[in-house]
Amino acid sequence: MMDLYRSQRAMRNMRQAAMQRGVVAVLDVGTWKVACLILRFDGPERFETDDGVSSMAGQSSFRVIGAATTRSRGVRFGEIDAMQETERAIRTAVQAAQKMANTRVDHVIATFAGAEPRSYGLAGEIDLQDATVGEGDIARVLAACDVPDYGDGREVLHAHPVNFALDHRAGLNDPRGMIGHRLAADMHLLTVDRTAIQNLLQCMKRCDLEVAGLASSAYTAGISALVEDEQELGAACIDLGAGSTGISIFLKKHMIYADCVRMGGDHITTDISKGLQVSTAAAERIKTVHGGALATGMDDRDMIEIGGDTGDWDHDRRAVSRAEVIGIMRPRVEEILEEVRLRLDAAGFEHLPSQQIVLTGGGSQIPGLEGLASRTLGQQVRLGRPMRVQGLPQAATGPAFAGAVGLCLFAAHPQDEWWDFEIPSEGYPARSLKRAVKWFKDNW
């Protein structure tokens, strides 16, 4: 546990050093694409929240000076499956972005999907030694949180304090400087499969890149696609990628739950490929150009030439109706949405003040998905695009780039995490077998 604290702290220090030098790259390693954005930082600025209170974490203004994307290779379900192919794809994306930016980068902040995320809600409380809450008290109350035994093969990826209470005054974002006697904190802990992280770090090392931060793409997609009110009142971001579908729930501007369904757009493509007996490339083209989730009466008459290169003239000149294509796609889309609904129910999503659902990721562009999702999930659903970042190239403004753009915000406007505080070595959070509770039902 302490090793993790040190390694995350080392990454955070490296990130700050890179930002002071002025340039850092963000890398979204996905199943379908590897996207690289290079950011130039103009230095820290005082950042005030809407209510005039300075936010807890340091902020920096930046602009995107380089961007590149390449077809991902060697990644399945959001995790590295073939090291050399992934390395080649990362090198291609980073080199192209460096060329556009006309600068070299050594430090990257990476985001990835998959890796079997698990969420825990932790609580801790302490008596204050001094009447005023200081930085050390925040560190002590986070150290007092009971961390469940999450297993040996797991690594903590995010650990956000999401709520503070001072003498029974709950819902505080930043209690520093306030007066009281007893301080309590709720923390959201996200663990992922250790091997998936180690493979990603190893791949970066082989690309001669220093990793200055790691984030879950479910988290970064939510940061960039949810508007302020949604983050505040309660919303879920469903990031439909190629290999996996990320789920994150936000409340009071913090992520309070994350999960992942090991299915995505690639599975829909495979279904089309098998159903129509065409190549994967042809199935992908049919999906993106003619696909949909809801059929209408018109679709029976809308014929699609499949094409092919088998040399068999009759086979290569076949045509199918759009209704048939939708008939192949819809069951898989429904299966993914049903899995998402089960995860949201398990998280207690219906207890939040608002239950907006925002769809992002490349898979969210399937026509008719919005209607099918609101029917399956029984909530308000809208399509999301990345926001809050100026100067993005046109190609990087679509929903498929929500994770990459959110990573820029993660770098520039970091939320406090457990390792941002000076926790003494003997006081880091205790491992205990106390079960994580659905604490946000009770605390919000």
Residue pairs with C-beta under 8 A, 6 or more apart in sequence:
1 147
1 428
1 429
1 431
2 425
2 428
4 155
4 156
5 418
5 419
5 423
5 428
8 156
8 417
8 419
9 419
11 211
11 212
11 213
11 214
12 213
12 414
12 417
12 419
12 420
14 107
14 210
14 211
14 212
14 213
15 24
15 107
15 109
15 212
15 213
15 411
16 58
18 24
18 106
18 107
18 212
19 41
19 60
19 411
20 41
22 40
22 41
23 38
23 39
23 40
23 41
23 65
23 101
23 103
23 105
24 38
24 39
24 41
24 105
24 107
24 108
24 109
24 212
24 411
25 36
25 37
25 38
25 39
25 66
25 94
25 97
25 105
25 107
25 108
25 109
25 209
26 36
26 37
26 38
26 39
26 108
26 109
26 110
26 111
26 404
26 407
26 408
26 411
27 34
27 35
27 36
27 90
27 93
27 94
27 108
27 109
27 110
27 111
27 404
27 407
28 34
28 35
28 36
28 110
28 111
28 112
28 217
28 401
28 403
28 404
28 407
29 72
29 75
29 80
29 86
29 90
29 110
29 111
29 112
29 200
30 72
30 75
30 78
30 112
30 113
30 217
30 241
30 242
30 243
30 403
31 72
31 75
31 76
31 77
31 78
31 113
31 241
31 242
31 243
31 244
31 264
31 266
32 71
32 72
32 241
32 242
32 243
32 265
32 266
32 362
32 400
33 69
33 70
33 71
33 72
33 242
33 362
33 400
34 69
34 70
34 71
34 72
34 86
34 89
34 90
34 92
34 93
35 67
35 68
35 69
35 93
35 396
35 401
35 404
36 66
36 67
36 68
36 69
36 90
36 93
36 94
36 96
36 97
36 108
37 64
37 66
37 67
37 97
37 396
37 404
37 405
37 407
37 408
38 64
38 65
38 66
38 67
38 97
38 98
38 100
38 101
38 103
38 105
39 62
39 63
39 64
39 65
39 408
39 411
39 412
40 62
40 63
40 65
40 101
41 60
41 61
41 62
41 412
42 60
42 61
42 62
42 63
43 60
43 61
44 58
44 59
44 60
45 59
45 60
45 61
46 54
46 59
47 54
47 55
47 59
47 413
48 54
48 55
49 55
50 228
53 173
53 174
55 174
55 413
56 173
56 174
56 176
56 415
56 416
57 413
57 414
57 415
57 416
57 420
58 414
59 412
59 413
60 411
60 412
60 413
61 412
62 408
62 411
62 412
63 390
63 391
64 389
64 391
64 392
64 393
64 396
64 408
65 100
65 101
65 103
66 97
66 98
66 99
66 100
66 101
66 102
66 103
67 97
67 100
67 392
67 393
67 395
67 396
68 92
68 93
68 94
68 95
68 96
68 97
68 99
68 100
69 93
69 395
69 396
70 89
70 92
70 93
70 96
71 89
72 86
72 89
72 242
73 82
73 85
73 86
73 88
73 89
74 80
74 81
74 82
74 83
74 84
74 85
74 86
74 87
74 89
75 81
75 86
75 89
75 243
76 243
77 113
77 114
77 243
77 244
77 262
78 112
78 113
78 114
78 115
78 217
78 241
78 243
78 244
78 260
79 112
79 114
79 115
79 193
79 196
79 199
79 243
80 86
80 196
80 199
80 200
80 203
83 199
83 202
83 203
83 206
86 203
87 203
87 206
87 207
90 203
90 204
90 207
90 209
91 207
94 105
94 108
94 207
94 209
97 105
98 104
98 105
105 209
106 208
106 209
106 210
107 209
107 210
107 211
107 212
108 204
108 209
108 210
108 211
108 212
109 211
109 212
109 213
109 214
109 215
109 407
109 410
109 411
110 200
110 204
110 211
110 213
110 214
110 215
110 407
111 214
111 215
111 216
111 217
111 220
111 403
111 404
111 406
111 407
111 410
112 196
112 200
112 214
112 216
112 217
113 216
113 217
113 218
113 239
113 241
113 243
113 244
113 246
113 260
113 403
114 196
114 243
114 244
114 260
114 262
115 192
115 193
115 196
115 197
115 260
116 192
116 193
116 196
116 260
117 157
117 190
117 191
117 192
117 216
117 218
117 258
117 259
117 260
118 150
118 154
118 190
118 191
118 192
118 259
119 188
119 189
119 190
119 256
119 257
119 258
119 259
119 347
119 436
120 147
120 148
120 150
120 188
120 189
120 190
120 191
120 436
121 186
121 187
121 188
121 189
121 256
121 436
121 437
121 438
121 439
121 440
122 145
122 146
122 147
122 148
122 186
122 187
122 188
122 189
122 429
122 436
122 439
123 145
123 146
123 184
123 185
123 186
123 187
123 437
123 439
124 141
124 142
124 143
124 144
124 145
124 146
124 184
124 185
124 187
124 429
125 141
125 144
125 165
125 182
125 183
125 184
125 185
126 137
126 140
126 141
126 144
126 182
126 183
127 181
127 182
128 137
128 180
128 181
128 182
128 183
129 137
130 137
131 179
131 180
131 181
132 177
132 178
132 179
133 166
133 175
133 176
133 177
133 178
133 179
133 180
133 183
134 176
135 176
135 421
135 422
136 422
137 183
138 161
138 175
138 176
138 185
138 421
139 421
139 422
139 423
139 424
139 427
140 423
140 427
141 164
141 183
141 184
141 185
142 159
142 161
142 185
142 187
142 418
142 421
142 423
142 429
143 423
143 424
143 427
143 428
143 429
143 430
144 185
144 429
144 430
145 185
145 187
145 429
146 429
146 430
146 432
146 434
147 189
147 429
147 430
147 431
147 432
148 431
148 432
148 433
148 434
148 435
148 436
149 431
149 432
149 433
150 156
150 189
150 191
151 191
153 193
153 194
153 195
154 191
154 192
154 193
154 194
155 191
155 192
155 193
155 194
155 197
156 189
156 190
156 191
157 190
157 191
157 192
157 197
157 214
157 215
157 216
158 188
158 189
158 190
158 215
158 216
158 219
158 255
158 258
158 417
159 187
159 188
159 189
159 190
159 417
159 418
159 419
160 187
160 188
160 254
160 255
160 415
160 416
160 417
160 418
161 185
161 186
161 187
161 416
161 418
162 186
162 187
162 188
162 251
162 252
162 254
162 255
162 256
163 170
163 171
163 172
163 185
163 186
163 252
163 254
163 443
163 444
164 170
164 172
164 173
164 174
164 175
164 183
164 184
164 185
164 186
165 171
165 172
165 183
165 184
165 185
166 172
166 175
166 178
166 180
166 182
166 183
166 184
167 180
167 181
167 182
169 180
170 184
170 443
171 252
171 444
172 178
173 252
173 253
175 183
186 439
186 440
186 443
187 418
188 254
188 255
188 256
188 257
189 436
190 216
190 219
190 255
190 258
192 216
197 214
200 214
201 211
204 210
204 211
213 410
213 411
215 406
215 407
215 410
216 246
216 248
216 258
217 239
217 241
217 246
217 403
217 406
218 237
218 239
218 246
218 247
218 248
218 258
218 259
218 260
219 248
219 255
219 258
219 406
219 410
220 402
220 403
220 404
220 405
220 406
220 407
220 409
220 410
221 237
221 239
221 246
221 248
221 360
221 361
221 384
221 402
221 403
221 406
222 231
222 235
222 237
222 239
222 248
222 250
222 255
222 358
222 406
223 406
223 409
223 410
224 360
224 386
224 387
224 388
224 389
224 402
224 403
224 405
224 406
224 408
224 409
225 237
225 358
225 360
225 384
225 385
225 386
225 387
225 399
225 402
225 406
226 235
226 237
226 250
226 358
226 384
227 387
228 253
229 354
230 250
230 354
230 356
230 358
231 250
231 251
231 252
231 253
232 251
232 252
232 253
233 251
233 352
233 353
233 354
233 356
234 249
234 250
234 251
234 349
234 352
234 353
234 354
234 355
234 356
235 249
235 250
235 354
235 355
235 356
235 357
235 358
236 247
236 248
236 249
236 250
236 344
236 349
236 355
236 356
236 357
236 358
237 246
237 247
237 248
237 249
237 250
237 358
237 360
237 384
237 402
238 245
238 246
238 247
238 340
238 357
238 358
238 359
238 360
238 361
238 364
238 373
239 245
239 246
239 247
239 248
239 360
239 361
239 402
239 403
240 264
240 265
240 336
240 359
240 360
240 361
240 362
240 363
240 364
241 264
241 265
241 361
241 362
241 363
241 403
242 264
242 265
242 266
242 362
242 363
243 262
243 264
243 266
244 260
244 261
244 262
244 263
244 264
245 260
245 261
245 263
245 264
245 336
245 339
245 340
245 361
245 363
246 258
246 259
246 260
246 361
246 403
247 257
247 258
247 259
247 260
247 261
247 340
247 343
247 344
248 255
248 257
248 258
249 255
249 256
249 257
249 258
249 344
249 347
249 349
249 352
250 256
251 352
251 440
251 444
252 444
254 415
256 440
257 347
257 349
257 440
259 343
259 347
261 336
261 339
261 340
261 343
263 332
263 335
263 336
263 339
264 336
264 361
264 363
265 287
265 361
265 362
265 363
267 332
267 336
268 287
268 291
268 329
268 332
268 333
268 363
268 366
269 280
269 283
269 284
269 287
270 280
270 283
271 328
271 329
271 331
271 332
272 278
272 283
272 286
272 287
272 291
272 325
272 328
272 329
273 279
273 280
273 282
273 283
275 328
276 283
276 286
276 306
276 320
276 324
276 325
276 328
278 286
278 306
278 307
278 308
279 308
279 309
282 306
282 307
282 308
286 304
286 306
286 325
287 325
287 329
287 366
288 365
290 302
290 304
290 322
290 325
291 325
291 326
291 329
291 366
291 367
292 299
292 322
292 325
292 326
292 329
292 366
292 367
292 368
293 326
293 329
293 330
293 333
293 366
293 367
293 368
293 369
293 371
293 372
294 326
294 330
294 367
294 368
294 371
294 372
295 322
295 323
295 326
295 327
295 330
299 321
299 322
299 323
299 326
300 321
300 323
301 321
302 321
302 322
302 323
303 319
303 320
303 321
303 322
304 319
304 320
304 321
304 322
304 325
305 317
305 318
305 319
306 316
306 318
306 319
306 320
307 316
308 315
308 316
308 318
309 316
310 316
326 368
329 366
330 372
333 366
333 369
333 372
334 372
334 376
337 372
337 373
337 376
337 377
338 376
340 377
341 376
341 377
341 378
344 377
347 438
348 438
348 440
348 441
349 355
351 440
351 441
352 440
352 444
353 444
355 379
355 380
356 379
356 380
356 382
357 373
357 374
357 377
357 379
357 380
357 381
357 382
358 381
358 382
358 383
358 384
359 369
359 370
359 373
359 381
359 382
359 383
359 384
359 399
360 383
360 384
360 385
360 386
360 399
360 402
360 403
361 399
361 400
361 402
361 403
362 398
362 399
362 400
363 369
364 383
364 384
364 399
365 383
365 398
365 399
365 400
370 381
370 382
370 383
373 381
374 380
374 381
383 399
384 399
384 402
385 397
385 398
385 399
385 402
386 392
386 396
386 397
386 399
386 401
386 402
386 404
386 405
386 406
387 405
388 405
388 409
389 405
389 408
389 409
392 401
392 405
396 404
396 405
414 420
418 429
